C-alpha cells in the first residue's frame, strides 16, 4: 500500500484520527489493574499460543506432502516461524505471572477439533488451509487487538505477521490450477468449508470463555456492540473473498 503524502491529501479531508482511546491508549501495567480485563487478555494470549503451536505441528506434517525438496524446505521455514511466535507468547505469559500451559489448556479441544475436521487430503489442500483458514483466524484476532492495551496489541499484531504463507500459497495454487483447471472447483469447495469451520471455531473459542466474551461485547475495555460485531464479520468475509480471488478461486 502506498503511503499518502501531503500532495495526496484531499482538500476537504477530515481531521486525522486522534488515535487510540480508553484501554487501547493504556499500557499493560495500567490496564491489567482490572482483573476481568487481565483474565480476558490471558485467555487471548493462551488461545493464540496454542494456535501457533498447533500451526507449527500442522506445517511440519504438511511438509511431508510437499512434492519437491524446495517446497519441503519452505514449509519447514514457515513452521519454524510459527514456533518462534509460540515462544514469544509463552514467554509473555510467564512474564506477566501466568503459567503458559494452564492458559492454553482451555483452547486445546476447540483448536484440535478444528484441525481434525479440516485435515487436508493433499498438498494443495494444505496450502489453501494455511492461506485461507489461518488468515480468517488472523483477521479475527487483529480485530480484537485493536481494543487491547498498547503492550498486548503490539505483541498480538507481531505474532500475526505473515510467515510467508501468502505469496508461496498463491504461487503454487495458481500454478496448479493453470496446469489443471478442474482443480479450481475442488479447491474452491474446500476453501468455502474452511471459511465456515474457521468462523465457527472463532465463535466457540470466545463463547466458552466468559472474560473474553465480555471484553468483546463491550463489558470490559472498548468492546464491540452488536452492530460492530456484524461489521467485523463483514470485513472478515470481504478479506476472505479477496484472498480467494488471489488464488484464482470463486468465493
C-alpha positions in Angstrom: 0.0 0.0 0.0 1.4 3.4 -1.0 1.6 5.9 1.9 -0.4 9.1 1.4 1.8 12.2 1.1 0.8 15.8 1.7 0.1 16.2 -2.0 -2.2 13.2 -2.0 -4.5 14.5 0.8 -7.9 15.7 -0.4 -8.6 19.4 0.1 -11.6 18.7 2.4 -10.2 15.6 4.1 -11.4 15.1 7.7 -9.0 15.7 10.6 -6.6 12.9 11.3 -7.7 10.3 13.8 -6.8 11.3 17.3 -5.5 7.7 17.9 -6.5 5.0 20.4 -8.7 5.9 23.4 -9.8 4.1 26.5 -8.0 0.8 27.3 -6.3 0.9 23.9 -4.5 4.1 25.0 -3.2 2.4 28.1 -0.2 0.2 28.7 -0.4 -3.3 30.3 0.6 -2.1 33.8 -2.4 0.2 33.9 -5.0 -1.8 32.0 -4.3 -5.0 33.9 -5.4 -3.5 37.2 -8.9 -4.5 36.1 -8.9 -8.3 36.9 -11.6 -9.0 34.3 -9.6 -7.4 31.6 -6.5 -9.2 32.7 -8.3 -12.5 32.6 -9.5 -11.8 29.1 -6.0 -11.0 27.8 -4.6 -14.1 29.4 -7.3 -16.1 27.6 -6.5 -14.4 24.3 -2.8 -15.0 24.7 -3.4 -18.6 25.6 -5.6 -19.2 22.6 -3.1 -17.6 20.3 -0.2 -19.5 21.9 -1.9 -22.9 21.3 -2.9 -21.8 17.9 0.7 -21.1 17.0 1.9 -24.4 18.5 -0.8 -26.3 16.5 0.2 -24.4 13.3 3.8 -25.4 13.8 2.8 -29.1 14.2 0.5 -28.9 11.2 3.0 -27.3 8.8 5.6 -29.8 9.8 3.2 -32.6 8.9 2.2 -30.9 5.7 5.9 -30.7 4.7 5.7 -34.5 4.3 3.2 -34.0 1.4 5.5 -31.5 -0.4 6.3 -32.6 -4.0 9.8 -31.2 -4.0 12.7 -30.7 -1.6 12.4 -26.9 -2.1 8.8 -27.0 -1.2 9.5 -29.1 1.9 12.2 -26.7 3.0 9.8 -23.7 2.5 7.1 -25.3 4.7 9.8 -26.2 7.3 10.8 -22.5 7.4 7.2 -21.4 7.9 6.8 -24.0 10.7 9.9 -22.6 12.4 8.4 -19.1 12.2 5.2 -20.3 13.8 7.1 -21.9 16.7 9.0 -18.6 17.2 5.6 -16.9 17.6 4.6 -19.5 20.1 7.7 -18.9 22.1 7.0 -15.1 22.2 3.5 -15.7 23.5 4.7 -18.3 26.0 7.4 -16.0 27.3 4.9 -13.1 27.6 2.5 -15.3 29.7 5.4 -16.2 32.0 6.4 -12.6 32.2 3.0 -11.4 33.5 2.9 -14.2 36.1 0.8 -16.8 34.3 1.5 -20.5 33.6 1.5 -20.9 29.8 0.2 -24.5 29.8 -2.7 -23.5 32.1 -3.5 -20.5 29.8 -3.5 -22.7 26.7 -5.4 -25.7 28.0 -8.9 -24.3 27.7 -8.5 -24.0 23.9 -6.9 -27.3 23.1 -10.2 -29.2 22.4 -11.7 -26.5 20.1 -8.5 -25.9 18.1 -7.7 -29.6 17.8 -11.3 -30.2 16.7 -11.0 -27.6 14.0 -7.7 -29.2 12.7 -9.2 -32.7 12.8 -12.3 -31.6 10.9 -10.2 -29.8 8.3 -7.3 -32.2 7.8 -6.0 -31.7 4.2 -6.1 -34.7 1.9 -3.2 -33.5 -0.3 -0.5 -30.8 -0.7 -2.7 -28.3 -2.4 -5.5 -28.5 0.2 -2.8 -28.0 2.9 -1.6 -24.8 1.2 -5.2 -23.5 0.8 -5.8 -24.2 4.5 -2.6 -22.4 5.5 -3.5 -19.4 3.4 -7.3 -19.2 3.8 -8.0 -20.8 7.1 -5.2 -19.3 9.1 -5.9 -15.9 7.6 -9.5 -15.9 8.7 -8.4 -16.5 12.3 -5.7 -13.9 12.0 -8.3 -11.3 10.8 -10.4 -12.1 13.8 -7.6 -11.6 16.2 -6.5 -8.4 14.6 -9.9 -7.0 15.1 -9.7 -7.9 18.8 -6.1 -6.5 19.0 -7.3 -3.0 18.1 -9.1 -2.9 21.5 -6.2 -4.1 23.6 -3.7 -2.2 25.7 -0.7 -1.0 23.8 1.7 -3.7 25.0 -0.7 -6.6 24.3 -1.7 -5.1 21.0 1.9 -4.8 19.8 2.6 -8.5 20.7 -0.6 -9.9 19.1 0.0 -8.0 15.9 3.6 -9.1 15.8 2.8 -12.8 16.1 0.1 -12.5 13.4 2.6 -11.4 10.8 2.6 -13.4 7.7 5.3 -16.1 7.8 5.4 -16.5 4.0 2.2 -18.4 3.6 0.5 -15.9 1.3 3.0 -15.5 -1.6 4.0 -19.1 -1.5 0.5 -20.5 -1.4 -0.8 -18.2 -4.1 2.1 -19.0 -6.5 1.7 -22.8 -6.0 -2.1 -22.9 -6.1 -2.4 -20.7 -9.2 0.2 -22.8 -11.0 -1.7 -26.0 -10.2 -5.0 -24.5 -11.5 -3.3 -23.3 -14.7 -2.0 -26.8 -15.2 -5.3 -28.4 -14.5 -8.3 -26.0 -14.4 -10.6 -28.7 -12.9 -8.6 -28.3 -9.8 -10.2 -25.0 -9.2 -13.6 -26.3 -8.4 -12.4 -28.8 -5.8 -10.2 -26.2 -4.1 -13.0 -23.6 -4.1 -15.3 -26.0 -2.3 -12.5 -26.8 0.2 -11.9 -23.1 0.9 -15.6 -22.5 1.5 -15.7 -25.3 4.0 -12.6 -23.8 5.7 -14.4 -20.4 5.9 -17.4 -21.9 7.7 -15.3 -24.0 10.1 -12.9 -21.2 10.9 -15.7 -18.7 11.8 -17.5 -21.3 13.9 -14.2 -22.2 15.7 -13.6 -18.5 16.5 -17.1 -18.1 17.9 -16.7 -21.2 20.0 -13.4 -20.0 21.4 -15.0 -16.7 22.5 -18.3 -18.2 23.7 -16.6 -20.7 26.0 -14.6 -18.1 28.0 -16.7 -15.6 29.9 -13.9 -13.0 30.4 -13.0 -13.0 26.7 -16.7 -12.8 25.5 -17.4 -10.0 28.0 -14.5 -8.0 26.7 -15.5 -8.4 23.1 -19.1 -7.3 23.6 -18.3 -4.2 25.5 -18.4 -5.1 29.2 -14.7 -4.6 29.5 -12.3 -2.3 27.6 -13.7 -0.9 24.4 -15.5 -3.9 23.1 -17.8 -4.4 20.1 -21.5 -3.6 20.2 -23.8 -5.9 18.2 -23.7 -3.6 15.2 -19.9 -3.6 15.2 -19.9 -7.4 15.5 -21.8 -7.6 12.3 -19.5 -5.1 10.6 -16.5 -7.1 11.9 -17.7 -10.3 10.3 -18.5 -8.4 7.1 -14.9 -7.2 6.9 -13.6 -10.7 7.6 -15.8 -12.1 4.8 -14.7 -9.4 2.4 -11.0 -10.1 3.1 -11.7 -13.8 2.5 -13.3 -13.0 -0.9 -10.2 -11.1 -1.9 -7.9 -14.0 -0.9 -10.0 -16.4 -2.9 -9.6 -14.1 -5.9 -5.8 -14.0 -5.4 -5.8 -17.8 -5.5 -7.9 -17.8 -8.7 -10.9 -19.4 -6.9 -14.5 -18.4 -6.7 -15.6 -17.4 -3.3 
